[in-house]
C-alpha cells in the first residue's frame, strides 16, 4: 500500500507554491495525497511566521495531525521551521523540523522517516538552492514560477529576511527553459513570483536586473499571458514600465505594496519611498496602460499610527486609482524591530480601521469592474463556478463569469461584459478564441 501524505499550508502564495512543489515531488515517488482532515501516514505542515498568532496556528495544526493519526509522522517545514526550529523541536507532536531549501531531506523524511530531528541551514550565511518548478495552484490553470527567494530589505515589521534568508535568484537561462516547458505542457498564462521579486538578479554573476529578464521574456517567451506577482514601488523603474506596457505578452496588472499612506509611518516601517512617489509610479503605469489593474497591500494600526495619521492614510488611498487592495491588521511579531516600538494601537481600534479600509476596498473593486461593462475582454477560463458558469480572469485581473462548454477551460476567449455581480463581471462569449485583430480592448 502506498504511503499516504497530507499537507496543510499557512500564509502567502509563496508558501502555496512551495507546497505544490512538495506535493509534486512526493507524488512522483508514488506516494498518495490525502486531505489534511483524512487519515494519512505523513502530515506536513508548511508553516508561516509572519505574526505570533501564525506561530501558534502552526503548532495547533500539528497537534490536530497527531490526533488524526497518533502513529503518523508529523513534519514541520516553511518559515516558522526555518526561523524558530528549536521551538518546534520541543513540541512532542512534531517528529522532524525541516527548513527551507532542503526538499531532498523533506522528501526522505516523508518517504521513510530518515534524517535528523532538526534539519535547518542558516540561509543568511549559506544560500540554499531554489527549486525551479512551474506549478498550478488549486483551482488555477495558470502556472506560478518562482524566480527568486529570500529578502534583504529588513522592513521593521517583517521577519521574512530571517525566515527566508538572503535574496537569491534563478539564472535567466533556467527561467527561459522553464517557460518553454510550460508552453509545451499546455499552459496559457504564467505568474512570475518571488519573495522579493524586485531583488531579482542582484546575487547573480554577472549581475542581472529584473528589467533585463523581463526584456528577454518579452522577446522569447512562447506564452501569450505573463503576469508579474508583486513589486515594491521603488523597484518599478521607467524601463520596466516601458518593457511590459509595450509588449502584448505582459498582462496589464501590477501589485505594488504601499503598506501605509502616511510618510512618517513609512519611515518607521523602513520602507524606501514616500506616498508621493507611490502616486507617481501609479500614474506612470496608467499613462502607459490606461486599463491596467493596480493592486496594493495595506497595514492597519502600525505602531505610532495616530488617528490623524490614519485619516490622512485613508484619504490618500481613497484618492488613488487603485483597483483592489489587501488589508492586514498589524500584529506583533517577536524578533522584529517594530515589536519594540512605542505607540501601539489598541486591537479594537485596529479592527475598526481595518473594517473601514476593507469597505473602501470593496467600493474600489466594484468601481473598477463597472468601467468595463459594455467592453470586450480577453478572458482565460479556468473552472466552472458554483452557479454552473465558467469563470476566469481578464488580462487586467477582473474576475469574469460566462456560459460555455467545458472544452473552453484553459482557453483564452473574448467575452462582452454586460453586468457586474458583486465585483465580478458577467458576460457572453463573442469569440471562443482571442484574436489580436478582433479584440476591442487588450485587457
RODO-2510 file (C-alpha; in nm, 4 decimals, decimal comma):
residues 443
     n   res          X          Y          Z
     1     x     0,0000     0,0000     0,0000
     2     x     0,1344     0,3412    -0,0980
     3     x     0,2340     0,5876     0,1746
     4     x    -0,0350     0,8496     0,2220
     5     x     0,0591     1,2135     0,2812
     6     x    -0,1319     1,5342     0,3583
     7     x    -0,0143     1,8959     0,3506
     8     x    -0,1502     2,1950     0,5444
     9     x    -0,0347     2,5322     0,4120
    10     x    -0,0374     2,8555     0,6095
    11     x     0,0471     3,2031     0,4866
    12     x     0,1207     3,3521     0,1493
    13     x     0,1149     3,2478    -0,2169
    14     x     0,4852     3,1623    -0,1981
    15     x     0,4047     2,9009     0,0659
    16     x     0,1248     2,7688    -0,1565
    17     x     0,3800     2,7424    -0,4366
    18     x     0,6251     2,5559    -0,2118
    19     x     0,3517     2,3139    -0,1008
    20     x     0,2647     2,2427    -0,4639
    21     x     0,6308     2,1609    -0,5315
    22     x     0,6393     1,9293    -0,2282
    23     x     0,3211     1,7552    -0,3450
    24     x     0,4657     1,7075    -0,6932
    25     x     0,7862     1,5512    -0,5599
    26     x     0,6103     1,3153    -0,3197
    27     x     0,3577     1,2089    -0,5830
    28     x     0,6446     1,1323    -0,8209
    29     x     0,7732     0,8868    -0,5581
    30     x     0,4428     0,7005    -0,5715
    31     x     0,3016     0,8476    -0,2515
    32     x    -0,0727     0,9250    -0,2410
    33     x    -0,2082     1,2641    -0,1425
    34     x    -0,4914     1,2917     0,1098
    35     x    -0,6832     1,5844     0,2518
    36     x    -0,5469     1,7043     0,5832
    37     x    -0,8707     1,6048     0,7563
    38     x    -0,8246     1,2419     0,6434
    39     x    -0,6114     0,9541     0,7709
    40     x    -0,2543     0,9790     0,6417
    41     x     0,0829     0,8262     0,7196
    42     x     0,2663     1,1588     0,6936
    43     x     0,1359     1,5063     0,7776
    44     x     0,3364     1,8045     0,6534
    45     x     0,2689     2,1496     0,7989
    46     x     0,4076     2,4264     0,5774
    47     x     0,4277     2,6947     0,8436
    48     x     0,4024     3,0727     0,8457
    49     x     0,5709     3,3030     1,0978
    50     x     0,4513     3,6455     0,9859
    51     x     0,2894     3,7029     1,3295
    52     x     0,2963     3,5385     1,6712
    53     x    -0,0560     3,4127     1,6011
    54     x     0,0685     3,2353     1,2870
    55     x     0,3261     3,0548     1,5035
    56     x     0,0541     2,9345     1,7393
    57     x    -0,1656     2,8223     1,4485
    58     x     0,1170     2,6123     1,3040
    59     x     0,1525     2,4221     1,6312
    60     x    -0,2238     2,3841     1,6629
    61     x    -0,2357     2,2156     1,3216
    62     x     0,0499     1,9824     1,4212
    63     x    -0,1476     1,8752     1,7295
    64     x    -0,4518     1,8165     1,5092
    65     x    -0,2456     1,5901     1,2827
    66     x    -0,1283     1,3870     1,5803
    67     x    -0,4887     1,3384     1,6919
    68     x    -0,5916     1,2250     1,3435
    69     x    -0,3304     0,9508     1,3450
    70     x    -0,1122     0,9028     1,6553
    71     x     0,1220     0,6773     1,4550
    72     x     0,1773     0,9206     1,1666
    73     x     0,4938     1,1226     1,1055
    74     x     0,4369     1,4967     1,1577
    75     x     0,6863     1,7130     0,9670
    76     x     0,7178     2,0900     1,0027
    77     x     0,8629     2,2996     0,7215
    78     x     0,8225     2,6559     0,5948
    79     x     0,9036     2,9908     0,7537
    80     x     0,8494     2,9069     1,1218
    81     x     1,0553     2,5898     1,0827
    82     x     1,3335     2,7986     0,9305
    83     x     1,3197     3,0868     1,1780
    84     x     1,2500     2,9003     1,5053
    85     x     1,3410     2,5316     1,4633
    86     x     1,4214     2,4804     1,8328
    87     x     1,0732     2,5941     1,9352
    88     x     0,9104     2,3389     1,7070
    89     x     1,1551     2,0629     1,8005
    90     x     1,0434     2,0886     2,1644
    91     x     0,6825     2,0136     2,0701
    92     x     0,6055     1,6443     2,1433
    93     x     0,3685     1,6190     1,8455
    94     x     0,6468     1,7078     1,5984
    95     x     0,8719     1,4353     1,4545
    96     x     1,1029     1,6473     1,2387
    97     x     1,1703     2,0130     1,1585
    98     x     1,2976     2,0740     0,8049
    99     x     1,3992     2,4211     0,6913
   100     x     1,3568     2,5904     0,3576
   101     x     1,5722     2,4838     0,0639
   102     x     1,6014     2,1243     0,1930
   103     x     1,3492     1,9481    -0,0258
   104     x     1,5624     1,6340    -0,0584
   105     x     1,5639     1,5991     0,3213
   106     x     1,1911     1,6622     0,3370
   107     x     1,1262     1,4025     0,0690
   108     x     1,3347     1,1389     0,2502
   109     x     1,1723     1,2170     0,5856
   110     x     0,8250     1,1870     0,4345
   111     x     0,9001     0,8662     0,2447
   112     x     1,0905     0,6729     0,5100
   113     x     1,1364     0,8788     0,8236
   114     x     1,5085     0,9125     0,7513
   115     x     1,7054     1,2111     0,8740
   116     x     1,7691     1,4080     1,1908
   117     x     1,5035     1,5683     1,4096
   118     x     1,6150     1,9196     1,3058
   119     x     1,7465     1,9841     0,9530
   120     x     1,7857     2,3592     0,9063
   121     x     2,0523     2,5701     0,7331
   122     x     2,1244     2,9370     0,8104
   123     x     2,0049     3,0853     0,4810
   124     x     2,1567     3,4258     0,5525
   125     x     2,5023     3,2660     0,5571
   126     x     2,4588     2,9663     0,3281
   127     x     2,2352     3,0456     0,0337
   128     x     2,0223     2,7401    -0,0278
   129     x     1,9212     2,6430    -0,3826
   130     x     1,5864     2,7347    -0,5341
   131     x     1,3705     2,4532    -0,6632
   132     x     1,2643     2,5825    -1,0048
   133     x     0,9307     2,4223    -1,0812
   134     x     0,6235     2,5586    -1,2559
   135     x     0,3166     2,4660    -1,0554
   136     x    -0,0558     2,5215    -1,0892
   137     x    -0,2174     2,6087    -0,7570
   138     x    -0,5534     2,4515    -0,6705
   139     x    -0,8305     2,5765    -0,8984
   140     x    -0,5936     2,7515    -1,1373
   141     x    -0,4944     2,6695    -1,4919
   142     x    -0,2233     2,9349    -1,4853
   143     x     0,1202     2,8356    -1,3682
   144     x     0,3274     3,0007    -1,0989
   145     x     0,7028     3,0204    -1,1488
   146     x     0,9221     3,1278    -0,8548
   147     x     1,2236     3,3174    -0,9871
   148     x     1,3614     3,4484    -0,6591
   149     x     1,3776     3,3539    -0,2919
   150     x     1,4651     3,5453     0,0254
   151     x     1,4799     3,9172     0,1016
   152     x     1,7399     4,1778     0,2014
   153     x     1,5021     4,4678     0,2723
   154     x     1,4604     4,4334     0,6527
   155     x     1,1370     4,6308     0,6918
   156     x     1,0770     4,6808     1,0636
   157     x     0,7514     4,4816     1,0694
   158     x     0,8791     4,1788     0,8783
   159     x     1,0544     3,8568     0,9817
   160     x     1,0955     3,7308     0,6220
   161     x     1,4686     3,8194     0,5819
   162     x     1,5354     3,5809     0,8721
   163     x     1,2836     3,3109     0,7827
   164     x     1,3513     3,3037     0,4071
   165     x     1,7173     3,4051     0,4116
   166     x     1,9209     3,6219     0,1780
   167     x     1,7930     3,7098    -0,1668
   168     x     1,8864     3,4587    -0,4349
   169     x     1,7784     3,4236    -0,7952
   170     x     1,7301     3,1698    -1,0732
   171     x     1,9597     3,2253    -1,3717
   172     x     1,7823     3,3667    -1,6807
   173     x     1,8619     3,0625    -1,8985
   174     x     1,6852     2,8359    -1,6495
   175     x     1,3861     3,0708    -1,6394
   176     x     1,3558     3,0720    -2,0176
   177     x     1,3821     2,6919    -2,0304
   178     x     1,1046     2,6660    -1,7707
   179     x     0,8821     2,8965    -1,9766
   180     x     0,9391     2,6811    -2,2850
   181     x     0,8431     2,3764    -2,0800
   182     x     0,5246     2,5463    -1,9600
   183     x     0,4217     2,6162    -2,3162
   184     x     0,4875     2,2542    -2,4122
   185     x     0,2667     2,1416    -2,1204
   186     x    -0,0248     2,3496    -2,2482
   187     x    -0,0301     2,6403    -2,0045
   188     x    -0,1588     2,9715    -2,1378
   189     x    -0,0517     3,2003    -1,8526
   190     x     0,2385     3,2191    -1,6102
   191     x     0,2704     3,4292    -1,2949
   192     x     0,6286     3,5332    -1,2202
   193     x     0,6671     3,5247    -0,8451
   194     x     0,9234     3,5595    -0,5693
   195     x     0,9561     3,6576    -0,2052
   196     x     1,1095     3,9906    -0,3117
   197     x     1,0861     3,9902    -0,6890
   198     x     1,2426     4,3349    -0,7208
   199     x     1,5640     4,1930    -0,5778
   200     x     1,5963     3,9521    -0,8701
   201     x     1,9417     3,9138    -1,0247
   202     x     2,1492     4,1169    -0,7770
   203     x     2,3154     3,7981    -0,6492
   204     x     2,3944     3,6527    -0,9925
   205     x     2,7320     3,6569    -1,1673
   206     x     2,7283     3,8509    -1,3886
   207     x     2,4684     4,0661    -1,2171
   208     x     2,1312     4,0854    -1,3926
   209     x     1,8480     4,3311    -1,3371
   210     x     1,4821     4,2318    -1,3326
   211     x     1,4307     4,4589    -1,6340
   212     x     1,6881     4,2525    -1,8285
   213     x     1,4949     3,9318    -1,7569
   214     x     1,1612     4,0923    -1,8488
   215     x     1,3124     4,2096    -2,1770
   216     x     1,4205     3,8525    -2,2548
   217     x     1,0728     3,7262    -2,1707
   218     x     0,9113     3,9891    -2,3933
   219     x     1,1284     3,8755    -2,6827
   220     x     1,1347     3,4972    -2,6372
   221     x     0,8581     3,3703    -2,4096
   222     x     0,6188     3,1457    -2,6058
   223     x     0,3265     3,2030    -2,3675
   224     x     0,0783     3,4758    -2,4545
   225     x    -0,0008     3,5854    -2,0985
   226     x     0,2702     3,6751    -1,8445
   227     x     0,1740     3,8262    -1,5094
   228     x     0,4078     3,9841    -1,2526
   229     x     0,3130     3,8986    -0,8943
   230     x     0,4402     4,1918    -0,6843
   231     x     0,6980     4,4709    -0,6977
   232     x     0,7894     4,7288    -0,4379
   233     x     0,7121     5,0802    -0,5710
   234     x     1,0739     5,1987    -0,5764
   235     x     1,1691     4,8980    -0,7909
   236     x     0,9219     4,9759    -1,0680
   237     x     1,1560     5,1675    -1,2974
   238     x     1,0519     5,3576    -1,6080
   239     x     1,2413     5,0948    -1,8067
   240     x     1,0282     4,8149    -1,6615
   241     x     0,7087     5,0084    -1,7308
   242     x     0,8180     5,0612    -2,0911
   243     x     0,9086     4,6932    -2,1422
   244     x     0,5897     4,5440    -2,0011
   245     x     0,3463     4,8001    -2,1408
   246     x     0,4855     4,7819    -2,4949
   247     x     0,4745     4,4010    -2,5123
   248     x     0,1464     4,2249    -2,5736
   249     x     0,2656     3,9317    -2,3625
   250     x     0,2515     4,1060    -2,0243
   251     x    -0,0869     4,1389    -1,8566
   252     x    -0,1849     4,4982    -1,7655
   253     x    -0,1842     4,4241    -1,3945
   254     x     0,0649     4,5209    -1,1246
   255     x     0,0661     4,4711    -0,7496
   256     x     0,2601     4,7496    -0,5724
   257     x     0,2608     4,7106    -0,1908
   258     x     0,2060     5,0524    -0,0299
   259     x     0,1795     4,9307     0,3350
   260     x     0,0960     5,2810     0,4632
   261     x    -0,0279     5,6080     0,3193
   262     x     0,1473     5,8194     0,5829
   263     x     0,5083     5,9288     0,5262
   264     x     0,6068     5,9199     0,8939
   265     x     0,4706     5,5653     0,9250
   266     x     0,6511     5,4594     0,6068
   267     x     0,9771     5,5862     0,7568
   268     x     0,9136     5,3883     1,0781
   269     x     0,8451     5,0821     0,8645
   270     x     1,1793     5,1408     0,6888
   271     x     1,0098     5,1484     0,3518
   272     x     1,2170     5,3113     0,0781
   273     x     0,9672     5,5576    -0,0692
   274     x     0,7118     5,8185     0,0311
   275     x     0,3491     5,8269    -0,0683
   276     x     0,4111     6,0941    -0,3324
   277     x     0,6483     5,8547    -0,5080
   278     x     0,3897     5,5787    -0,4913
   279     x     0,1384     5,8104    -0,6596
   280     x     0,3955     5,8941    -0,9283
   281     x     0,4536     5,5239    -1,0046
   282     x     0,0803     5,4514    -1,0288
   283     x     0,0235     5,7468    -1,2589
   284     x     0,3241     5,6449    -1,4714
   285     x     0,1778     5,2978    -1,5214
   286     x    -0,1683     5,4275    -1,6082
   287     x    -0,0298     5,6691    -1,8665
   288     x     0,1223     5,3704    -2,0455
   289     x    -0,1583     5,1229    -1,9631
   290     x    -0,4857     5,3144    -1,9053
   291     x    -0,6875     4,9996    -1,8338
   292     x    -0,4330     4,8363    -1,6029
   293     x    -0,5393     4,6985    -1,2666
   294     x    -0,3130     4,8181    -0,9876
   295     x    -0,3432     4,6437    -0,6529
   296     x    -0,1685     4,7006    -0,3228
   297     x    -0,1198     4,5790     0,0352
   298     x    -0,2128     4,7943     0,3347
   299     x    -0,1201     4,7500     0,7020
   300     x    -0,3602     4,8949     0,9597
   301     x    -0,2606     5,0132     1,3052
   302     x     0,1182     5,0115     1,2775
   303     x     0,2798     5,1447     1,5993
   304     x     0,2636     5,5239     1,6043
   305     x    -0,0311     5,5427     1,3618
   306     x    -0,2394     5,8095     1,5358
   307     x    -0,5989     5,8853     1,4475
   308     x    -0,4886     6,1844     1,2391
   309     x    -0,2312     5,9774     1,0522
   310     x    -0,4894     5,7090     0,9795
   311     x    -0,7314     5,9707     0,8452
   312     x    -0,4598     6,1070     0,6140
   313     x    -0,3728     5,7498     0,5114
   314     x    -0,7370     5,6656     0,4363
   315     x    -0,7882     5,9826     0,2322
   316     x    -0,4747     5,9118     0,0304
   317     x    -0,5847     5,5585    -0,0577
   318     x    -0,9343     5,6855    -0,1409
   319     x    -0,7841     5,9370    -0,3858
   320     x    -0,5724     5,6775    -0,5672
   321     x    -0,6861     5,4941    -0,8860
   322     x    -0,6317     5,1524    -0,7270
   323     x    -0,8372     4,8550    -0,8478
   324     x    -0,8159     4,6441    -0,5303
   325     x    -0,6157     4,6008    -0,2133
   326     x    -0,5497     4,3553     0,0690
   327     x    -0,5847     4,4846     0,4252
   328     x    -0,3692     4,3412     0,7056
   329     x    -0,4303     4,4416     1,0695
   330     x    -0,0927     4,4946     1,2355
   331     x     0,0009     4,2152     1,4728
   332     x     0,3187     4,1948     1,6790
   333     x     0,5872     3,9599     1,5537
   334     x     0,8546     3,8842     1,8114
   335     x     1,2039     3,9352     1,6711
   336     x     1,1139     4,2334     1,4527
   337     x     1,2182     4,5909     1,5235
   338     x     0,8574     4,7124     1,5253
   339     x     0,7713     4,4783     1,8139
   340     x     0,9754     4,7115     2,0389
   341     x     0,8181     5,0360     1,9167
   342     x     0,6108     5,2606     2,1399
   343     x     0,2698     5,3900     2,0345
   344     x     0,0974     5,0531     1,9974
   345     x    -0,2594     5,0903     1,8693
   346     x    -0,5326     4,9110     2,0647
   347     x    -0,6609     4,5946     1,8921
   348     x    -1,0207     4,7198     1,8899
   349     x    -0,9091     5,0353     1,7072
   350     x    -0,7005     4,8362     1,4594
   351     x    -1,0082     4,6259     1,3857
   352     x    -1,2191     4,9381     1,3311
   353     x    -0,9675     5,0926     1,0920
   354     x    -0,9280     4,7660     0,9012
   355     x    -1,3065     4,7473     0,8604
   356     x    -1,3233     5,0994     0,7184
   357     x    -1,0407     5,0300     0,4748
   358     x    -1,1888     4,6984     0,3623
   359     x    -1,5213     4,8686     0,2899
   360     x    -1,3337     5,1234     0,0779
   361     x    -1,1573     4,8377    -0,0979
   362     x    -1,4867     4,6731    -0,1926
   363     x    -1,6145     5,0006    -0,3366
   364     x    -1,2993     5,0443    -0,5429
   365     x    -1,3128     4,6866    -0,6688
   366     x    -1,6715     4,7305    -0,7877
   367     x    -1,5988     5,0723    -0,9419
   368     x    -1,3098     4,9259    -1,1393
   369     x    -1,5236     4,6379    -1,2664
   370     x    -1,8041     4,8730    -1,3752
   371     x    -1,5643     5,0594    -1,6036
   372     x    -1,5575     4,7564    -1,8323
   373     x    -1,9294     4,6891    -1,8701
   374     x    -2,0063     4,7035    -2,2433
   375     x    -1,6487     4,6229    -2,3468
   376     x    -1,4917     4,3036    -2,4770
   377     x    -1,2198     4,1430    -2,2683
   378     x    -0,9774     3,8572    -2,3196
   379     x    -1,0528     3,6006    -2,0504
   380     x    -0,8592     3,2844    -1,9664
   381     x    -1,1312     3,0455    -1,8478
   382     x    -1,0198     2,8357    -1,5502
   383     x    -1,3042     2,6449    -1,3905
   384     x    -1,6798     2,6019    -1,3578
   385     x    -1,8117     2,8040    -1,0665
   386     x    -2,0857     2,7226    -0,8118
   387     x    -2,3582     2,8648    -1,0406
   388     x    -2,2562     2,6419    -1,3307
   389     x    -2,0851     2,9188    -1,5267
   390     x    -1,7270     2,9145    -1,6491
   391     x    -1,5043     3,1575    -1,4627
   392     x    -1,1668     3,3102    -1,5279
   393     x    -0,9646     3,6302    -1,5274
   394     x    -0,9243     3,9027    -1,7847
   395     x    -0,5762     4,0212    -1,8598
   396     x    -0,6297     4,3136    -1,6235
   397     x    -0,7279     4,0803    -1,3390
   398     x    -1,1043     4,1115    -1,3450
   399     x    -1,2969     3,8016    -1,2453
   400     x    -1,5330     3,7181    -1,5328
   401     x    -1,8187     3,4664    -1,5471
   402     x    -1,9847     3,3339    -1,8614
   403     x    -2,1803     3,0418    -2,0091
   404     x    -1,9879     2,7890    -2,2134
   405     x    -1,8857     2,4231    -2,2579
   406     x    -1,6108     2,2547    -2,0569
   407     x    -1,3941     2,2402    -2,3708
   408     x    -1,3253     2,6122    -2,3286
   409     x    -1,1403     2,5588    -1,9985
   410     x    -0,7774     2,6754    -2,0256
   411     x    -0,8611     2,8712    -2,3380
   412     x    -0,8467     3,2476    -2,3783
   413     x    -1,1790     3,3696    -2,5183
   414     x    -1,3384     3,7067    -2,5817
   415     x    -1,6239     3,7986    -2,3503
   416     x    -1,8508     4,1008    -2,3849
   417     x    -1,9255     4,2157    -2,0309
   418     x    -2,2892     4,3088    -1,9681
   419     x    -2,3235     4,3464    -1,5919
   420     x    -2,1476     4,3375    -1,2556
   421     x    -2,2421     4,0885    -0,9863
   422     x    -2,0580     4,1725    -0,6661
   423     x    -1,7152     4,2647    -0,8000
   424     x    -1,7362     4,0097    -1,0833
   425     x    -1,8188     4,0831    -1,4449
   426     x    -2,0758     3,8672    -1,6212
   427     x    -2,0956     3,8480    -1,9971
   428     x    -2,1345     3,6457    -2,3141
   429     x    -1,8627     3,4814    -2,5200
   430     x    -1,8446     3,6610    -2,8539
   431     x    -1,5429     3,4713    -2,9837
   432     x    -1,4243     3,1330    -2,8495
   433     x    -1,0631     3,2299    -2,9111
   434     x    -0,8742     3,5523    -2,8522
   435     x    -0,7606     3,7097    -3,1766
   436     x    -0,5455     4,0223    -3,1555
   437     x    -0,7063     4,1805    -3,4612
   438     x    -1,0589     4,1260    -3,3344
   439     x    -1,0256     4,2248    -2,9690
   440     x    -1,1851     4,5555    -2,8789
   441     x    -0,9586     4,6005    -2,5763
   442     x    -0,6363     4,4167    -2,4961
   443     x    -0,7484     4,3543    -2,1384
***
